[in-house]
Amino acid sequence: MSKTITLSYTDFKPACDHKSPTQSLRIHCVSVRFNKEELETLNSSRGNKSKGEWLRLTSLDRIPPVVPAINVEAWKSLSDISQKLNRLISHLDAKSSNSELTKTEIFAVKRQINELRSCLIASEPSVR
């Protein structure tokens, strides 16, 4: 004995999708023309999306956020400063609790804090 099972579209559609198959199909087409400058702007904005998909998402206010690429030079500068600050903290932690900071230690801490501050607020951090 073999059973025949018949499945329909409704057996596979997501629970949140309340549209019938004919309502969810994109059958309407809109054509648009761009000049060279406009097309370059579109291409730079759309990322890995197709032109049509990006235009549709834009018109429906559903554009995913653009995450900028990491600034490698800033990352290297901040990593370097972080390592220097960690070494200073380790040195200061190793001192006895009743000993005071030397002028050299105070100068080193101030210098590293100023360097960190300038890297955080600079638009283009300097490479060290």
N, C-alpha and C positions, 0 to 999 in steps of 0.2 A: 504494500500500500504506500503510495506517495502522496504527500500533501502539496497542494499548490498554494503558495503564498503570494498575494498581490500587494505590492507596496505602492503608495502614491507619494506625490511631492510633500504632502502634509506630514508624512511619517518621518521626513528628514529635515524639515525646516526648523530653525531655532524657535524656542518657546517665546522669545520676545518679538519675533517677526509676525505681525498681524496682517500683513499685506498678502494678497493672493499673488501667485506667480506672475500674472499679467500686470499687476500694479507695480511690482518691484523691477520689472525689466526696463532698461533705459532704451527707449525706441525713438526718442526725439533728438534731433541733431541741430546744433547751432554752429554756424560757421562764422569765423572772425578773421580779419586781416590785420597784420601788423606791419609797421615800417621797420627798418633794420634796427634802429635804436630801441624800439618797443620790444622787439623779439629778443634782443640781447638782454634787456631787463627781465623779461619773462624767463629766459633760460638760466639766468643767474639766480633767480628767486625760487625756481621749482625744484632744485636739488635732484633727487633720483626719480621723481614723479614724472609721468608723461605730461605733455603740455595740456592735453584735454582734461586729464584727471586733476591736475593742479588748478586749472581754471574753474572746474566744477567745484572743487573743494573751497576755493577762494570765494566763489559766489554764494556758497552756502555757509560761510564763516566756519569752516571745519579744517583750516590749515593746521597741521601739526606744528608745534613750536620748533624753531630752528636753534639747534645747539651749536654754538661756535666751536671751532677747533681749538684745541689747547695751545696756549702760547708757550712753546717749548723753552724759549730763552727765559721767560719770566719764571717758569717752573724750575729751571736749573738754578737761577739766581736765588729764589726763595729756598730751595733745597740746601744750597751752600750756606746761606745765612742761618737756616735752621740747625744745621750741623754745628756751626760755630757757636750758636747760642747754647746748644746742648752740652758742648764741651765746657763752656764757661759755667754753666749751672753745675755740671759734675765737679768741676774744680772748686766752686764755692761751697757745694755740699760737703766736700771732703775736708774743708777747713774745720778747725775746732770751733765750737759754738761761742767761745769768748774772744776769738781773734777778730780784729777789725779788717775791713777791706783795705787793700793797699791802693795808692793812687793809680798804679798800673791796672789793677783789676777794675776799678771804677771807670777808668778811661776805656778799657776794652768793652765793658758792658754798654756804656754810652754809645760807643762807636757802632756796635752791632745793632743796638736799638734804632739809631739814626739810619743805618743802612737798610734795616727792615722797613722802617717808615717810608723811606724814599722809594723803595721798590714797590711797596703797596700802593702808593699814590701816583707814581710815575706812569705815563701812558706807554712808554717804551723803556723798560728797565735796562740799566747798563749791564754789560757782560763783564764779569769779574774773573 
